[in-house]
């Protein structure tokens, strides 16, 4: 084994790497000319990256109103804006979420519960998902909001958010979907999806760089602004504009980040969601099949719909497995709780797991190497236990 093995990057559910050449080029170009932004400069030498990114995201996600695509720092920022903005007008109501959710959902909601602002129900999951019937059963007369992940960042499972949305809307419940793990990995049709808001992040499946994200908001009046400031428009007014997207976008945009996001979204569109999903399904199924061959390896979802495989090796701490993968094999993975503590409480008693997550740039050979590495670690652990 080489002393310095090449990097095999399998932590794409956190941040994708490598980035497409088009993305890197767009970032460089965005910095090579003065910043161009309507209402903020008299110059016209640069590209309008804000509009390019908005149109690219609207096209990829089938959002029929590009102006309702709002840019933020990331998915966590988006969720905080939406949750706080919706509940600003619904104090004291009942809110639903699930054990599958990330801390970007759980922490804002639990903080509001601690403050006495809401009553919170956290639904358990079975076989990687929450039943839409269970969601409907949890609705009470004072339920006003449900927030949940479209896809789990631990199990790679995808929720039936379409059916959930239909049932919730029958009861007049507002529905926010966290698409951090699904945008760019599976087809999303916001024109057809019965969600009131859909959140995305730029640095995962959309192949952009960190520091970008946003949300699509169907009804601008449904969420109150929680940030106020300069927009470059209607500057005589001392109040935040009501129009979209200025209603929620304040301050100077992350121009290099939005240049990257536009290029990333266009790159994903050029490949096609079908091709991306098919390759991910094939490679993920291979990893699951290989890891299941080892009797002391536990795979926590044997049929993931996203390119995510979480596992543990009996007798070896997940942090130690990650250390060995990185140092001995050059494999970059993720270990621990993945900011999703309730999932781990349910599947491994809060121990945490090793997570391998793929992207469009992951090769079949990298998958084979990763499978061999995990199996070698598992067999060595089994031998050590047997000889002790």
C-alpha positions as a Markdown table, in Angstrom:
| # | Residue | x | y | z |
|---|---|---|---|---|
| 1 | Unk | 0.0 | 0.0 | 0.0 |
| 2 | Unk | 1.4 | 3.4 | -1.0 |
| 3 | Unk | 2.4 | 5.8 | 1.8 |
| 4 | Unk | 0.3 | 8.6 | 0.3 |
| 5 | Unk | -2.6 | 7.1 | -1.5 |
| 6 | Unk | -4.6 | 9.3 | -3.9 |
| 7 | Unk | -7.7 | 11.0 | -2.4 |
| 8 | Unk | -10.9 | 9.1 | -2.8 |
| 9 | Unk | -13.5 | 11.7 | -1.8 |
| 10 | Unk | -16.7 | 10.1 | -0.4 |
| 11 | Unk | -18.1 | 12.9 | 1.7 |
| 12 | Unk | -20.3 | 14.4 | -0.9 |
| 13 | Unk | -23.4 | 14.6 | 1.3 |
| 14 | Unk | -21.5 | 17.2 | 3.3 |
| 15 | Unk | -19.9 | 19.1 | 0.4 |
| 16 | Unk | -19.3 | 17.8 | -3.1 |
| 17 | Unk | -15.8 | 17.6 | -4.5 |
| 18 | Unk | -14.4 | 17.9 | -7.1 |
| 19 | Unk | -16.3 | 20.7 | -8.7 |
| 20 | Unk | -17.0 | 20.8 | -12.5 |
| 21 | Unk | -14.4 | 22.8 | -14.4 |
| 22 | Unk | -17.3 | 25.1 | -15.5 |
| 23 | Unk | -17.9 | 26.0 | -11.8 |
| 24 | Unk | -14.3 | 26.9 | -11.1 |
| 25 | Unk | -14.1 | 28.9 | -14.3 |
| 26 | Unk | -17.3 | 30.8 | -13.4 |
| 27 | Unk | -15.8 | 31.7 | -10.0 |
| 28 | Unk | -12.7 | 33.1 | -11.5 |
| 29 | Unk | -14.5 | 35.1 | -14.2 |
| 30 | Unk | -16.8 | 36.6 | -11.5 |
| 31 | Unk | -13.8 | 38.0 | -9.7 |
| 32 | Unk | -11.9 | 39.1 | -12.8 |
| 33 | Unk | -14.4 | 42.0 | -13.4 |
| 34 | Unk | -16.1 | 44.5 | -11.2 |
| 35 | Unk | -19.2 | 43.3 | -9.4 |
| 36 | Unk | -22.3 | 43.9 | -11.4 |
| 37 | Unk | -25.7 | 44.3 | -9.6 |
| 38 | Unk | -28.8 | 46.1 | -10.6 |
| 39 | Unk | -29.2 | 49.2 | -8.4 |
| 40 | Unk | -25.7 | 49.0 | -6.9 |
| 41 | Unk | -23.4 | 50.2 | -9.7 |
| 42 | Unk | -23.3 | 52.2 | -12.8 |
| 43 | Unk | -20.9 | 49.7 | -14.4 |
| 44 | Unk | -22.0 | 47.2 | -17.0 |
| 45 | Unk | -18.9 | 45.2 | -17.5 |
| 46 | Unk | -19.8 | 42.1 | -15.4 |
| 47 | Unk | -22.3 | 39.4 | -15.7 |
| 48 | Unk | -25.6 | 39.5 | -13.8 |
| 49 | Unk | -24.8 | 36.4 | -11.8 |
| 50 | Unk | -27.8 | 36.8 | -9.6 |
| 51 | Unk | -30.3 | 36.6 | -12.5 |
| 52 | Unk | -28.3 | 33.8 | -14.1 |
| 53 | Unk | -28.4 | 31.7 | -10.9 |
| 54 | Unk | -32.1 | 32.5 | -10.3 |
| 55 | Unk | -33.1 | 31.4 | -13.8 |
| 56 | Unk | -30.8 | 28.3 | -13.7 |
| 57 | Unk | -32.3 | 27.1 | -10.3 |
| 58 | Unk | -35.9 | 27.9 | -11.5 |
| 59 | Unk | -35.3 | 25.8 | -14.6 |
| 60 | Unk | -33.7 | 22.9 | -12.9 |
| 61 | Unk | -36.3 | 22.7 | -10.1 |
| 62 | Unk | -39.3 | 23.5 | -12.4 |
| 63 | Unk | -40.2 | 26.6 | -10.4 |
| 64 | Unk | -42.6 | 28.5 | -12.6 |
| 65 | Unk | -41.8 | 31.9 | -11.0 |
| 66 | Unk | -38.0 | 32.6 | -10.9 |
| 67 | Unk | -38.6 | 35.7 | -8.8 |
| 68 | Unk | -39.8 | 33.4 | -6.0 |
| 69 | Unk | -36.4 | 31.8 | -5.9 |
| 70 | Unk | -34.6 | 33.5 | -3.0 |
| 71 | Unk | -30.9 | 33.3 | -2.3 |
| 72 | Unk | -29.4 | 32.9 | 1.2 |
| 73 | Unk | -26.1 | 31.7 | 2.8 |
| 74 | Unk | -27.1 | 28.0 | 2.8 |
| 75 | Unk | -30.0 | 25.6 | 3.6 |
| 76 | Unk | -29.7 | 26.2 | 7.4 |
| 77 | Unk | -30.0 | 29.9 | 6.8 |
| 78 | Unk | -33.0 | 29.3 | 4.6 |
| 79 | Unk | -34.8 | 27.1 | 7.1 |
| 80 | Unk | -34.3 | 29.6 | 9.9 |
| 81 | Unk | -35.7 | 32.4 | 7.8 |
| 82 | Unk | -38.7 | 30.4 | 6.8 |
| 83 | Unk | -39.4 | 28.9 | 10.2 |
| 84 | Unk | -39.0 | 32.2 | 12.1 |
| 85 | Unk | -40.8 | 34.1 | 9.4 |
| 86 | Unk | -43.9 | 31.8 | 9.3 |
| 87 | Unk | -44.2 | 31.4 | 13.0 |
| 88 | Unk | -43.9 | 35.2 | 13.6 |
| 89 | Unk | -47.6 | 35.2 | 12.8 |
| 90 | Unk | -48.5 | 31.9 | 14.4 |
| 91 | Unk | -47.3 | 32.0 | 17.9 |
| 92 | Unk | -48.5 | 29.3 | 20.2 |
| 93 | Unk | -49.4 | 26.8 | 17.4 |
| 94 | Unk | -48.5 | 23.2 | 17.0 |
| 95 | Unk | -45.6 | 22.2 | 14.6 |
| 96 | Unk | -44.7 | 18.7 | 13.3 |
| 97 | Unk | -41.3 | 17.4 | 12.2 |
| 98 | Unk | -39.6 | 14.0 | 12.2 |
| 99 | Unk | -36.7 | 12.0 | 13.7 |
| 100 | Unk | -35.1 | 11.9 | 10.2 |
| 101 | Unk | -34.4 | 15.6 | 10.3 |
| 102 | Unk | -31.1 | 17.5 | 10.5 |
| 103 | Unk | -30.3 | 19.9 | 13.3 |
| 104 | Unk | -31.0 | 22.8 | 10.8 |
| 105 | Unk | -34.6 | 21.9 | 11.4 |
| 106 | Unk | -34.5 | 20.4 | 14.8 |
| 107 | Unk | -32.6 | 23.1 | 16.6 |
| 108 | Unk | -34.7 | 26.1 | 15.5 |
| 109 | Unk | -37.9 | 24.2 | 16.4 |
| 110 | Unk | -36.7 | 23.0 | 19.7 |
| 111 | Unk | -35.5 | 26.4 | 20.6 |
| 112 | Unk | -38.9 | 27.8 | 19.8 |
| 113 | Unk | -40.5 | 25.1 | 21.9 |
| 114 | Unk | -38.2 | 25.9 | 24.8 |
| 115 | Unk | -39.2 | 29.5 | 24.6 |
| 116 | Unk | -42.9 | 28.5 | 24.8 |
| 117 | Unk | -43.6 | 29.8 | 21.3 |
| 118 | Unk | -44.8 | 26.5 | 19.8 |
| 119 | Unk | -45.9 | 23.0 | 20.7 |
| 120 | Unk | -43.8 | 20.4 | 18.9 |
| 121 | Unk | -44.3 | 16.8 | 17.7 |
| 122 | Unk | -41.4 | 14.8 | 16.4 |
| 123 | Unk | -42.6 | 11.8 | 14.4 |
| 124 | Unk | -40.7 | 8.5 | 14.5 |
| 125 | Unk | -39.7 | 6.7 | 11.3 |
| 126 | Unk | -39.8 | 3.1 | 10.1 |
| 127 | Unk | -37.7 | 1.6 | 7.3 |
| 128 | Unk | -36.2 | 5.0 | 6.6 |
| 129 | Unk | -39.3 | 7.1 | 6.2 |
| 130 | Unk | -42.3 | 8.5 | 7.9 |
| 131 | Unk | -45.7 | 7.4 | 6.7 |
| 132 | Unk | -47.9 | 10.1 | 5.3 |
| 133 | Unk | -50.8 | 8.6 | 7.3 |
| 134 | Unk | -48.7 | 9.1 | 10.5 |
| 135 | Unk | -48.3 | 12.7 | 9.5 |
| 136 | Unk | -52.0 | 13.2 | 9.0 |
| 137 | Unk | -52.7 | 11.4 | 12.3 |
| 138 | Unk | -50.4 | 13.9 | 14.1 |
| 139 | Unk | -52.4 | 16.9 | 12.9 |
| 140 | Unk | -54.4 | 18.7 | 15.6 |
| 141 | Unk | -56.8 | 21.6 | 15.3 |
| 142 | Unk | -54.0 | 24.0 | 16.1 |
| 143 | Unk | -51.4 | 22.5 | 13.8 |
| 144 | Unk | -50.1 | 25.2 | 11.4 |
| 145 | Unk | -46.7 | 24.0 | 10.2 |
| 146 | Unk | -44.7 | 20.9 | 9.2 |
| 147 | Unk | -41.0 | 21.0 | 8.4 |
| 148 | Unk | -39.2 | 17.9 | 7.2 |
| 149 | Unk | -36.3 | 16.7 | 5.1 |
| 150 | Unk | -37.0 | 15.4 | 1.6 |
| 151 | Unk | -34.0 | 13.1 | 1.9 |
| 152 | Unk | -32.1 | 11.8 | 4.9 |
| 153 | Unk | -28.5 | 12.7 | 5.1 |
| 154 | Unk | -27.8 | 9.5 | 7.2 |
| 155 | Unk | -30.0 | 6.8 | 5.6 |
| 156 | Unk | -30.3 | 8.1 | 2.0 |
| 157 | Unk | -34.0 | 7.5 | 2.1 |
| 158 | Unk | -36.5 | 9.9 | 0.4 |
| 159 | Unk | -39.7 | 10.9 | 1.9 |
| 160 | Unk | -43.1 | 10.9 | 0.1 |
| 161 | Unk | -43.4 | 14.6 | 0.4 |
| 162 | Unk | -45.9 | 14.8 | -2.4 |
| 163 | Unk | -48.5 | 12.7 | -0.5 |
| 164 | Unk | -47.6 | 14.4 | 2.8 |
| 165 | Unk | -48.2 | 17.8 | 1.2 |
| 166 | Unk | -51.6 | 16.8 | -0.2 |
| 167 | Unk | -52.7 | 15.6 | 3.3 |
| 168 | Unk | -51.4 | 18.6 | 5.1 |
| 169 | Unk | -53.0 | 21.0 | 2.7 |
| 170 | Unk | -56.4 | 19.3 | 3.3 |
| 171 | Unk | -56.0 | 20.4 | 6.9 |
| 172 | Unk | -54.7 | 23.8 | 6.1 |
| 173 | Unk | -51.1 | 23.1 | 7.4 |
| 174 | Unk | -48.2 | 25.0 | 5.9 |
| 175 | Unk | -45.5 | 22.7 | 4.5 |
| 176 | Unk | -41.7 | 23.4 | 4.3 |
| 177 | Unk | -39.5 | 20.8 | 2.6 |
| 178 | Unk | -35.8 | 20.7 | 3.2 |
| 179 | Unk | -34.3 | 19.6 | -0.1 |
| 180 | Unk | -30.6 | 20.0 | 0.9 |
| 181 | Unk | -29.9 | 16.3 | 0.1 |
| 182 | Unk | -32.2 | 15.9 | -2.9 |
| 183 | Unk | -31.7 | 19.0 | -5.1 |
| 184 | Unk | -29.3 | 18.0 | -7.9 |
| 185 | Unk | -29.6 | 14.2 | -7.1 |
| 186 | Unk | -33.2 | 13.4 | -8.0 |
| 187 | Unk | -35.8 | 15.2 | -10.2 |
| 188 | Unk | -37.7 | 17.9 | -8.3 |
| 189 | Unk | -40.8 | 19.5 | -9.9 |
| 190 | Unk | -41.8 | 22.5 | -7.8 |
| 191 | Unk | -44.7 | 23.3 | -10.1 |
| 192 | Unk | -46.3 | 20.0 | -9.1 |
| 193 | Unk | -45.0 | 19.4 | -5.6 |
| 194 | Unk | -47.6 | 20.5 | -3.0 |
| 195 | Unk | -45.0 | 22.2 | -0.8 |
| 196 | Unk | -45.3 | 25.9 | 0.3 |
| 197 | Unk | -41.5 | 26.3 | 0.5 |
| 198 | Unk | -38.6 | 24.2 | -0.7 |
| 199 | Unk | -35.1 | 24.7 | 0.6 |
| 200 | Unk | -31.9 | 24.0 | -1.3 |
| 201 | Unk | -28.2 | 24.4 | -0.8 |
| 202 | Unk | -25.5 | 25.2 | -3.3 |
| 203 | Unk | -22.5 | 23.2 | -2.3 |
| 204 | Unk | -24.0 | 19.6 | -2.4 |
| 205 | Unk | -25.8 | 18.1 | -5.3 |
| 206 | Unk | -26.0 | 21.4 | -7.2 |
| 207 | Unk | -22.1 | 21.3 | -7.4 |
| 208 | Unk | -21.6 | 24.9 | -6.4 |
| 209 | Unk | -19.3 | 26.2 | -3.6 |
| 210 | Unk | -20.1 | 26.8 | 0.1 |
| 211 | Unk | -21.8 | 29.9 | 1.1 |
| 212 | Unk | -24.8 | 29.7 | -1.2 |
| 213 | Unk | -28.3 | 28.3 | -0.9 |
| 214 | Unk | -31.9 | 29.5 | -0.9 |
| 215 | Unk | -35.5 | 28.6 | -1.0 |
| 216 | Unk | -38.5 | 28.7 | -3.3 |
| 217 | Unk | -41.5 | 30.3 | -1.8 |
| 218 | Unk | -44.9 | 29.9 | -3.4 |
| 219 | Unk | -46.9 | 32.7 | -1.6 |
| 220 | Unk | -44.8 | 35.7 | -0.6 |
| 221 | Unk | -47.3 | 36.8 | 2.0 |
| 222 | Unk | -47.1 | 33.5 | 3.9 |
| 223 | Unk | -43.7 | 34.3 | 5.5 |
| 224 | Unk | -42.8 | 37.6 | 7.2 |
| 225 | Unk | -39.3 | 39.0 | 6.6 |
| 226 | Unk | -37.0 | 38.6 | 9.6 |
| 227 | Unk | -34.1 | 40.5 | 8.1 |
| 228 | Unk | -34.2 | 44.0 | 7.0 |
| 229 | Unk | -31.7 | 46.2 | 5.1 |
| 230 | Unk | -30.5 | 47.5 | 1.7 |
| 231 | Unk | -31.7 | 45.9 | -1.5 |
| 232 | Unk | -30.7 | 48.5 | -4.1 |
| 233 | Unk | -34.4 | 49.2 | -4.8 |
| 234 | Unk | -36.9 | 51.6 | -3.4 |
| 235 | Unk | -34.2 | 53.1 | -1.2 |
| 236 | Unk | -36.3 | 56.1 | -0.1 |
| 237 | Unk | -38.6 | 53.7 | 1.8 |
| 238 | Unk | -37.5 | 53.0 | 5.4 |
| 239 | Unk | -39.3 | 49.6 | 5.2 |
| 240 | Unk | -38.4 | 46.4 | 3.5 |
| 241 | Unk | -39.8 | 46.0 | 0.0 |
| 242 | Unk | -42.8 | 43.7 | -0.3 |
| 243 | Unk | -41.8 | 42.5 | -3.8 |
| 244 | Unk | -40.0 | 39.2 | -4.4 |
| 245 | Unk | -37.1 | 38.5 | -4.1 |
| 246 | Unk | -36.1 | 41.7 | -2.4 |
| 247 | Unk | -38.6 | 40.9 | 0.4 |
| 248 | Unk | -36.0 | 38.4 | 1.7 |
| 249 | Unk | -32.7 | 39.3 | 0.1 |
| 250 | Unk | -30.8 | 42.0 | 1.9 |
| 251 | Unk | -27.3 | 43.2 | 1.6 |
| 252 | Unk | -24.7 | 42.4 | -1.1 |
| 253 | Unk | -25.0 | 39.0 | -2.6 |
| 254 | Unk | -22.3 | 36.4 | -2.8 |
| 255 | Unk | -21.4 | 37.0 | -6.4 |
| 256 | Unk | -18.7 | 34.3 | -6.8 |
| 257 | Unk | -21.0 | 31.9 | -5.0 |
| 258 | Unk | -23.9 | 32.6 | -7.3 |
| 259 | Unk | -21.7 | 32.4 | -10.3 |
| 260 | Unk | -20.7 | 29.0 | -9.2 |
| 261 | Unk | -24.3 | 28.0 | -8.4 |
| 262 | Unk | -25.5 | 29.0 | -11.8 |
| 263 | Unk | -22.7 | 27.0 | -13.5 |
| 264 | Unk | -23.3 | 24.0 | -11.2 |
| 265 | Unk | -27.1 | 24.0 | -11.8 |
| 266 | Unk | -26.5 | 24.3 | -15.6 |
| 267 | Unk | -23.9 | 21.5 | -15.5 |
| 268 | Unk | -26.4 | 19.2 | -13.6 |
| 269 | Unk | -29.1 | 20.1 | -16.2 |
| 270 | Unk | -26.7 | 19.3 | -19.1 |
| 271 | Unk | -26.1 | 15.8 | -17.7 |
| 272 | Unk | -29.8 | 15.2 | -16.9 |
| 273 | Unk | -31.3 | 14.1 | -13.6 |
| 274 | Unk | -32.1 | 10.7 | -15.0 |
| 275 | Unk | -28.5 | 9.9 | -15.8 |
| 276 | Unk | -27.3 | 11.2 | -12.4 |
| 277 | Unk | -29.9 | 9.2 | -10.5 |
| 278 | Unk | -29.2 | 6.0 | -12.5 |
| 279 | Unk | -25.5 | 6.2 | -11.9 |
| 280 | Unk | -25.9 | 6.9 | -8.2 |
| 281 | Unk | -28.4 | 4.0 | -7.8 |
| 282 | Unk | -26.0 | 1.5 | -9.5 |
| 283 | Unk | -22.9 | 2.6 | -7.5 |
| 284 | Unk | -24.8 | 2.8 | -4.2 |
| 285 | Unk | -26.3 | -0.7 | -4.7 |
| 286 | Unk | -22.8 | -2.1 | -5.4 |
| 287 | Unk | -21.4 | -0.6 | -2.1 |
| 288 | Unk | -24.4 | -2.0 | -0.1 |
| 289 | Unk | -24.0 | -5.4 | -1.7 |
| 290 | Unk | -20.3 | -5.6 | -1.0 |
| 291 | Unk | -20.5 | -4.4 | 2.6 |
| 292 | Unk | -23.4 | -6.8 | 3.4 |
| 293 | Unk | -21.0 | -9.7 | 2.6 |
| 294 | Unk | -19.2 | -9.0 | 5.9 |
| 295 | Unk | -21.1 | -10.5 | 8.9 |
| 296 | Unk | -19.7 | -7.8 | 11.3 |
| 297 | Unk | -20.7 | -4.9 | 9.1 |
| 298 | Unk | -24.2 | -3.3 | 9.7 |
| 299 | Unk | -25.6 | -1.3 | 6.9 |
| 300 | Unk | -28.4 | 0.9 | 8.2 |
| 301 | Unk | -30.4 | 1.2 | 4.9 |
| 302 | Unk | -29.9 | -1.5 | 2.3 |
| 303 | Unk | -32.1 | 0.3 | -0.3 |
| 304 | Unk | -31.1 | 4.0 | -0.2 |
| 305 | Unk | -32.7 | 6.3 | -2.8 |
| 306 | Unk | -29.8 | 8.7 | -2.6 |
| 307 | Unk | -26.0 | 7.9 | -2.9 |
| 308 | Unk | -25.5 | 7.6 | 0.8 |
| 309 | Unk | -24.4 | 4.4 | 2.7 |
| 310 | Unk | -24.1 | 4.5 | 6.5 |
| 311 | Unk | -22.6 | 1.6 | 8.3 |
| 312 | Unk | -20.7 | 0.4 | 11.4 |
| 313 | Unk | -18.2 | -2.4 | 12.0 |
| 314 | Unk | -18.8 | -4.4 | 15.1 |
| 315 | Unk | -16.1 | -3.9 | 17.7 |
| 316 | Unk | -14.6 | -0.8 | 16.0 |
| 317 | Unk | -15.6 | 2.8 | 16.8 |
| 318 | Unk | -16.9 | 4.7 | 13.7 |
| 319 | Unk | -14.3 | 7.4 | 14.3 |
| 320 | Unk | -11.5 | 4.8 | 14.2 |
| 321 | Unk | -12.9 | 3.4 | 11.0 |
| 322 | Unk | -12.9 | 6.8 | 9.5 |
| 323 | Unk | -9.3 | 7.4 | 10.6 |
| 324 | Unk | -8.1 | 4.1 | 9.1 |
| 325 | Unk | -9.9 | 4.8 | 5.8 |
| 326 | Unk | -8.3 | 8.2 | 5.6 |
| 327 | Unk | -4.8 | 7.3 | 6.6 |
| 328 | Unk | -4.4 | 3.9 | 5.1 |
| 329 | Unk | -6.5 | 4.2 | 2.0 |
| 330 | Unk | -6.9 | 7.9 | 1.2 |
| 331 | Unk | -10.7 | 7.6 | 1.5 |
| 332 | Unk | -12.4 | 10.8 | 2.8 |
| 333 | Unk | -15.7 | 9.8 | 4.6 |
| 334 | Unk | -17.7 | 11.2 | 7.5 |
| 335 | Unk | -18.2 | 9.7 | 10.9 |
| 336 | Unk | -20.2 | 10.5 | 14.0 |
| 337 | Unk | -23.8 | 11.8 | 14.2 |
| 338 | Unk | -23.9 | 13.8 | 11.0 |
| 339 | Unk | -25.9 | 16.6 | 12.7 |
| 340 | Unk | -28.9 | 14.2 | 12.8 |
| 341 | Unk | -29.0 | 13.0 | 16.4 |
| 342 | Unk | -32.5 | 11.5 | 16.4 |
| 343 | Unk | -31.8 | 9.3 | 13.4 |
| 344 | Unk | -28.8 | 7.8 | 15.2 |
| 345 | Unk | -30.7 | 7.4 | 18.5 |
| 346 | Unk | -33.1 | 5.3 | 16.6 |
| 347 | Unk | -30.7 | 3.2 | 14.5 |
| 348 | Unk | -27.6 | 2.8 | 16.6 |
| 349 | Unk | -28.4 | 4.1 | 20.1 |
| 350 | Unk | -26.6 | 7.4 | 19.5 |
| 351 | Unk | -23.3 | 5.8 | 18.6 |
| 352 | Unk | -23.0 | 7.4 | 15.2 |
| 353 | Unk | -21.9 | 5.8 | 12.0 |
| 354 | Unk | -19.5 | 5.9 | 9.1 |
| 355 | Unk | -21.0 | 7.5 | 6.0 |
| 356 | Unk | -19.9 | 7.0 | 2.4 |
| 357 | Unk | -21.6 | 9.5 | 0.0 |
| 358 | Unk | -21.1 | 9.7 | -3.7 |
| 359 | Unk | -21.4 | 12.3 | -6.4 |
| 360 | Unk | -21.5 | 12.3 | -10.2 |
| 361 | Unk | -17.7 | 12.4 | -10.2 |
| 362 | Unk | -17.3 | 9.2 | -8.1 |
| 363 | Unk | -15.9 | 6.4 | -10.3 |
| 364 | Unk | -16.6 | 2.7 | -10.2 |
| 365 | Unk | -13.0 | 2.0 | -9.3 |
| 366 | Unk | -13.3 | 4.3 | -6.3 |
| 367 | Unk | -16.4 | 2.4 | -5.2 |
| 368 | Unk | -14.5 | -0.9 | -5.6 |
| 369 | Unk | -11.5 | 0.5 | -3.6 |
| 370 | Unk | -13.8 | 1.7 | -0.8 |
| 371 | Unk | -15.6 | -1.6 | -0.6 |
| 372 | Unk | -12.3 | -3.5 | -0.4 |
| 373 | Unk | -11.1 | -1.1 | 2.3 |
| 374 | Unk | -14.1 | -1.5 | 4.5 |
| 375 | Unk | -14.1 | -5.3 | 4.1 |
| 376 | Unk | -10.4 | -5.4 | 5.0 |
| 377 | Unk | -10.9 | -3.3 | 8.2 |
| 378 | Unk | -13.9 | -5.5 | 9.1 |
| 379 | Unk | -12.0 | -8.7 | 8.6 |
| 380 | Unk | -9.0 | -7.4 | 10.6 |
| 381 | Unk | -11.3 | -6.4 | 13.4 |
| 382 | Unk | -13.0 | -9.9 | 13.3 |
| 383 | Unk | -9.5 | -11.5 | 13.4 |
| 384 | Unk | -8.5 | -9.5 | 16.4 |
| 385 | Unk | -11.7 | -10.4 | 18.3 |
| 386 | Unk | -11.3 | -14.0 | 17.4 |
| 387 | Unk | -7.7 | -14.2 | 18.7 |
| 388 | Unk | -8.3 | -12.3 | 21.9 |
